[in-house]
Amino acid sequence: MELGSARAYLDWELKQAPKRKVLQVREIMFLGFPAVEARYRVNADGSLRLKEELIIFPGSDLIYVLMLSTTPQDHGRDSALFAHIRAGFHLLPIPTGECSNQ
């Protein structure tokens, strides 16, 4: 990945978001990997959305993004569900081996 870190990916993503207001950003370790948690508001097409993200960068060419996008009215309920999903998220090793097209 050209951006090189979870924070660099978040910064790039936030630059793409119209009319955003960042509420919280925390750099953390998640399952032993560098990660970023972010919460921000976006006003796109006249619709206000609250977003929560967990961006995990395991140091390879992969990046994992768990994202919640919801309305302010549903944020309490949806945020609790998002926390439950995050708690159950696990990274499994990617199998290595040979590939054959025969």
Buried (B, 14 or more C-beta within 10 A) or exposed (E): EEBEBBBBBBBEBBEEBEEBEEEEBEBEEBEEBBBBBBBBBBEEEEEEBBBBBBBBBBEEEEBBBBEBEBEEEEBEEBBEEBEEEBEEEEEEEEEEEEEEEE
